[in-house]
Amino acid sequence: MRHLQKPLGMLFVSALFLAGCAGAPETSSDAPRATPPPPPSRPQPAPSPTPRPAQPDSGGSNAEGMTVFELQERLNELGYKVGTVDGVMGPRTVDALKKYQGDNKLNPSGAVDPDTIKKLRAAIK
């Protein structure tokens, strides 16, 4: 029985070797070699924002921007009913804004422009 152990061991090792080779990808000398990926580049720092010139303050109004929530609250306070303050620039909000703009000698475009923001913020309730 001893004389069978050596050939069986060799057979077992050979079978494992061949099984491992069966799943390995084939290599061919004719196939083009893959080039390694380029080294990661260093991210460039973002350019610093250019400072905006200071606008003269006209009675505490700020024409830099207005959220839809603020617009809706302001229009409701001034009697231009937009319905529920939900932050959505829906048709009721646009209609109320156009009415406000027309009543205040502004271009009734329904767009929130700097002149409209200034008037809305300066308006007395």
C-alpha positions as CSV (number, residue, x, y, z in Angstrom):
1,M,0.0,0.0,0.0
2,R,3.0,2.2,0.6
3,H,4.0,2.2,-3.0
4,L,0.6,3.7,-4.0
5,Q,0.8,6.7,-1.6
6,K,3.6,8.4,-3.5
7,P,1.9,8.3,-7.0
8,L,-1.5,9.2,-5.5
9,G,0.1,12.3,-3.7
10,M,1.7,13.3,-7.0
11,L,-1.6,12.8,-8.8
12,F,-3.4,14.9,-6.2
13,V,-0.9,17.8,-6.4
14,S,-1.0,17.7,-10.2
15,A,-4.8,17.8,-10.2
16,L,-4.8,20.9,-7.9
17,F,-2.2,22.6,-10.1
18,L,-4.3,22.0,-13.3
19,A,-7.5,23.1,-11.6
20,G,-5.8,26.3,-10.6
21,C,-4.6,26.9,-14.1
22,A,-8.0,26.2,-15.6
23,G,-9.4,29.4,-14.1
24,A,-6.4,31.6,-14.9
25,P,-6.6,33.9,-17.9
26,E,-4.7,33.0,-21.0
27,T,-1.7,35.1,-21.8
28,S,-0.5,35.6,-25.4
29,S,2.6,37.3,-26.5
30,D,0.7,38.7,-29.5
31,A,-1.9,40.5,-27.3
32,P,-1.1,44.2,-26.6
33,R,-0.1,44.9,-23.0
34,A,-2.4,47.1,-21.0
35,T,-0.8,50.4,-20.0
36,P,-0.9,51.2,-16.3
37,P,-3.4,53.9,-15.4
38,P,-2.0,57.4,-15.1
39,P,-1.1,58.5,-11.6
40,P,-3.9,60.5,-9.9
41,S,-3.5,64.2,-10.5
42,R,-3.6,66.6,-7.7
43,P,-6.8,68.5,-7.4
44,Q,-6.4,72.1,-8.3
45,P,-7.6,74.6,-5.6
46,A,-10.8,76.3,-6.4
47,P,-10.4,79.9,-7.4
48,S,-11.2,82.3,-4.7
49,P,-14.5,84.2,-5.3
50,T,-14.2,87.7,-6.4
51,P,-15.4,90.1,-3.8
52,R,-18.6,92.0,-4.7
53,P,-18.6,95.7,-4.4
54,A,-20.6,96.9,-1.4
55,Q,-24.0,98.3,-2.4
56,P,-25.2,101.3,-0.5
57,D,-27.7,100.3,2.1
58,S,-31.1,101.9,1.4
59,G,-33.1,101.5,4.5
60,G,-32.0,98.0,5.4
61,S,-33.1,96.4,2.1
62,N,-30.9,93.8,0.6
63,A,-31.4,93.0,-3.1
64,E,-29.0,90.0,-3.3
65,G,-31.8,87.4,-3.4
66,M,-35.0,86.3,-1.9
67,T,-36.2,82.7,-1.2
68,V,-39.6,81.7,-2.4
69,F,-40.6,81.2,1.2
70,E,-39.7,84.8,2.0
71,L,-41.4,86.0,-1.1
72,Q,-44.6,84.1,-0.3
73,E,-44.6,85.3,3.4
74,R,-44.0,88.9,2.3
75,L,-46.8,88.8,-0.4
76,N,-49.2,87.3,2.1
77,E,-48.4,89.9,4.7
78,L,-49.0,92.7,2.2
79,G,-52.4,91.3,1.2
80,Y,-51.4,89.5,-2.0
81,K,-52.7,86.0,-1.1
82,V,-50.5,83.2,-2.4
83,G,-52.1,80.5,-0.3
84,T,-50.0,78.2,1.7
85,V,-46.3,79.3,2.2
86,D,-44.7,76.2,0.8
87,G,-41.6,77.4,-1.0
88,V,-43.0,76.5,-4.5
89,M,-43.2,79.2,-7.1
90,G,-46.5,78.0,-8.4
91,P,-49.1,79.8,-10.5
92,R,-50.8,81.5,-7.4
93,T,-47.5,82.9,-6.3
94,V,-46.6,84.1,-9.8
95,D,-50.0,85.8,-10.2
96,A,-49.8,87.5,-6.8
97,L,-46.3,88.7,-7.7
98,K,-47.5,90.1,-11.0
99,K,-50.3,91.9,-9.2
100,Y,-47.9,93.3,-6.6
101,Q,-45.5,94.4,-9.4
102,G,-48.2,96.1,-11.4
103,D,-49.6,97.9,-8.3
104,N,-46.1,99.2,-7.5
105,K,-45.0,100.5,-10.9
106,L,-42.7,97.6,-11.6
107,N,-42.5,95.5,-14.7
108,P,-45.2,92.8,-14.0
109,S,-43.1,89.9,-15.3
110,G,-43.7,87.6,-12.4
111,A,-39.9,87.2,-12.0
112,V,-38.2,88.1,-8.8
113,D,-35.8,90.9,-9.9
114,P,-33.7,93.2,-7.7
115,D,-36.1,96.1,-7.9
116,T,-39.0,93.9,-6.8
117,I,-37.0,92.5,-3.9
118,K,-36.1,96.0,-2.7
119,K,-39.7,97.1,-2.8
120,L,-41.0,94.0,-1.1
121,R,-38.5,94.3,1.7
122,A,-39.1,98.0,2.2
123,A,-42.9,97.8,2.0
124,I,-44.8,98.6,5.2
125,K,-47.3,96.0,6.3
